[in-house]
Amino acid sequence: MTEPIETCGARREGWEAGPPIGSHRIPCVRPAGHLELHRDGLGQEFPPTAREAYAARILHETSCPACSAAPVACEQGQELVTAHKAARERQRATA
């Protein structure tokens, strides 16, 4: 028997405003703390919300020695900044 793992559980941005049933309500099934795009139980991937992207960026910048010394000094830090900007743009487009 396998050990249960904690899943991410994130849902698509704006899922609360959609119809009461539908694939937009299915949460992410990847392990908690994953770095890839979210993936629901149907295998559909979706990007992080602006808040999630910002939190990941700040967490990385405070724990990465290279990024702590110089803003966005490593490749992963640059990817997180790009993801955060894209999430903010999506949020503005839907507002």
C-alpha positions, 0 to 999 in steps of 0.5 A: 500500500502506498503512502498518501501524499499531500496534493496541491489542491489549487484551482483555476483562477476565477473558478468561484465565478463559473457554473456550479459544475465543470472542469474549471472546479477540479483542483490540481493533483500534483504534489504540494509545492510543485514547480510545474504548471498545475494539472487537474484530474483530467490531465489539463494544465493551467497556470498559477494565479498572480498571488501564487506566482508572487508567493513562489517568486518571493519564497525563491528570492529569500531562499536562493543565495544567488538571488538574495545577493543580486535580484533575479540572478539565477535561471529559476528566479528569472522563470518565476519572475516571468510567470508572475508577470504573465499571471498579473497580465492574465488577471488584468485581462479578466478584470 
